[in-house]
Amino acid sequence: MELLAFVTLEELTPVFTFIAIVAGTFWLLSLISNRNSQAEERLERIGRPKSLVEIEMSQAETNNRFKGLQEAFKNLGGMMEPKSELEKNSLRIKLANAGFRSENAAAVYHGIRVVCLAAFLLPALFFFLLKDGFTLKSIQWTVALAGIGFYLPQVVLWHLRTTRQKEIFLTLPDALDLLVVCVESGLGLDAALRKVTDEMKGHAKVICEEFALANLQLQMGRPRREVLHDLGVRTGVDDVRSLAAILIQADRFGSSIAQALRVQSDSMRTRRRQLAEEKAAKTAVQLIFPLVLFIFPAIFVVLVGPAAIQIQKNLLKG
């Protein structure tokens, strides 16, 4: 322990440099080794249906570039993978809500958690425990940094999930209105979903990607009920789940899909107006805090400041 106390930052710099060089070399070699299989995978995607290619093209390029890292993260994440099926399914749903639908997404996620934990814990061990010894302050800082590294991937996943759900929530009304127009003009649900995907893929990429995947599953022969149910679960948005439930009921009882979509569109428009009125009503209460903390002190100084100066001068003269 006495020898470790004399370790300085200058002596540890070559160690960190060596680790960085080894990691960079391993990453480059992984990229070079995976380049040969990219052509075969592209040819395989070309032979698939066009809609499937459009869905996978954006993710396939990124996955091919970091395939070696994904395998490494997958191997590291095996030790943190939950044992119960309920926890596994809950994590898969969260990852799907964030846009990660791969079978290896859960294992890669756990591997990233292990890497983040090590990235925060190892520097803390070097800079606090080895340098300052096992003091209460160094142990507290080490535990705090380890906790940050352990929970940082969860925070990032929550941010990605909420951002994606918010984008779906904001673009769903326009997509639903266009879907109503397409269905009422005589198109079927499959053709209407395809039309919405083609028309809105420029400014509503997320919802169009989900509709394209649902349309592809319908073309592959899956039952419409399962496809719509998976669409609601995969997005995690309440409005999409309500839309899926209404379409399932309309398909089961043989009612008009156009009428069901029209009712859902009207209810969503009413709900959004109510949310806007609720936020407008909360504005007056939310303005109290900046008024009291920032605006009121400045007004108080301007109004009371001259009077306070005059009172001070009179007291000094007396």
VENSULPE-V427762 format. One line per field, one symbol per residue. ss: DSSP state (H for helix, E for strand, C for the rest). phi: phi as a letter, one per 30 degrees, with the letter a starting at -180 (. if undefined). psi: psi as a letter, one per 20 degrees, with the letter a starting at -180 (. if undefined). Layout:
BEGIN
ss->???
phi->???
psi->???
END
This chain:
BEGIN
ss->CHHHHCCCHHHHHHHHHHHHHHHHHHHHHHHHHHCCCHHHHHHHHHCCCHHHHHHHHHHHHHHHHCHHHHHHHHHHHHHHCCCCHHHHHHHHHHHHHCCCCCCCHHHHHHHHHHHHHHHHHHHHHHHHHHHHCCCHHHHHHHHHHHHHHHHHHHHHHHHHHHHHHHHHHHHHHHHHHHHHHHHHCCCCHHHHHHHHHHHHCCCCHHHHHHHHHHHHHHHCCCCHHHHHHHHHHHHCCHHHHHHHHHHHHHHHHCCCHHHHHHHHHHHHHHHHHHHHHHHHHHHHHHHHHHHHHHHHHHHHHHHHHHHHHHHHHHHHHC
phi->.ddddcdcdddddddddddddddddddddddddcdddddddddddddddddddddddddddddddcdddddddddddddcddddddddddddddddddjccddcdddddddddddddddcdddddddcdddcidcdddddddddddddddcdddddddddddddddddddcdeddddddddddddjdddddddddddddcddcbddddddddddddddddjddddddddddddddicdddddddddddddddcidddddddddddddddddddddddddddddddddddddddcdddddddddceddddddddddddd
psi->hhhhhjprhhhighghggggggggghgghhghhihhihgghghhhhirqhhhghhighhhgghhhkhghghghghhihhjpqhqhghghghhgghhhijnjqhjhgghghhhggghghhhgghhhghgghgirmrhghgghghghhhghhighgggghghghgghggghhihgghhghhgggghiiqrhghghhggghhjihimhghhgghhgghghhhijqqhghghghgghhhjphhhgggggghgghhgijrphghghgghgghhhghhhhhghghhhighhhigghghhggghghgggghgghhgghgghhhh.
END
